[in-house]
Amino acid sequence: MLVAEVFDISKNKVSEIELDDAVFGAEVNDAVIYDVVRMQMASRRLGTAATKGRSDVSGGGKKPWRQKGTGRARAGTSRSPIWRGGGIVFGPLPREYKHKVSKKVRKSALRSVLTMKYQGQKLVVLKEFPLEEIKTKKFQEVVDRFGLRKALFVTDERNEVLEKSSRNIEGIKMIRSEGINVYDVLNHEHLVILEPAVKKLEGALLS
């Protein structure tokens, strides 16, 4: 079993916690990490870009000039793609970019990135984060004490005080254990997990 130190918000070591090798000591699989991040980024794309083809552009119902005798090329409509103001050829149309990745692959990728944080000594486990009222200043003091610049905080349950205290701090994001994902873990230098959330994460990733 792997072991991680558990700190309080004053950065004092209060205990140690055993981490499951299958979650925080797994084999890092770059391929599945790539697949899951690609899936997450694709799901954020709106896919609303659209252009009008020759049948969608208004006007052009009348033949511009007679077929023969003018010395000009034949033309049937002014909405032809070769005309200014005409339709667009092979332009983008609304589409769905989302694609699915199996739950097994998503869990494997998440175990890989959690292992990377542990091995890179970028994982911090907090005993708890007691904050009685919404105070960004007090939250910032804890962030500074641990030397965190860009950190993802993971809680075991909804905590409105922590969420509101941290939302105006640049580089800090607060999520619950059920919302943890590969992109957010990779996108933050440090991963800070409250001790109760560790077992919830392990249970979810080993089920």
Sequence and secondary structure as in RCSB ss.txt:
>XXXX:A:sequence
MLVAEVFDISKNKVSEIELDDAVFGAEVNDAVIYDVVRMQMASRRLGTAATKGRSDVSGGGKKPWRQKGTGRARA
GTSRSPIWRGGGIVFGPLPREYKHKVSKKVRKSALRSVLTMKYQGQKLVVLKEFPLEEIKTKKFQEVVDRFGLRK
ALFVTDERNEVLEKSSRNIEGIKMIRSEGINVYDVLNHEHLVILEPAVKKLEGALLS
>XXXX:A:secstr
 EEEEEE TTS EEEEEEE HHHHS    HHHHHHHHHHHHHHT         TTTSS   S SS SSSSSS   
S TTSTTSTT   SS            HHHHHHHHHHHHHHHHHTT EEEES    SS  HHHHHHHHHHTT SS
EEEEESS  HHHHHHHTTSTTEEEEEGGG  HHHHHHSSEEEEEHHHHHHHHHHHH 
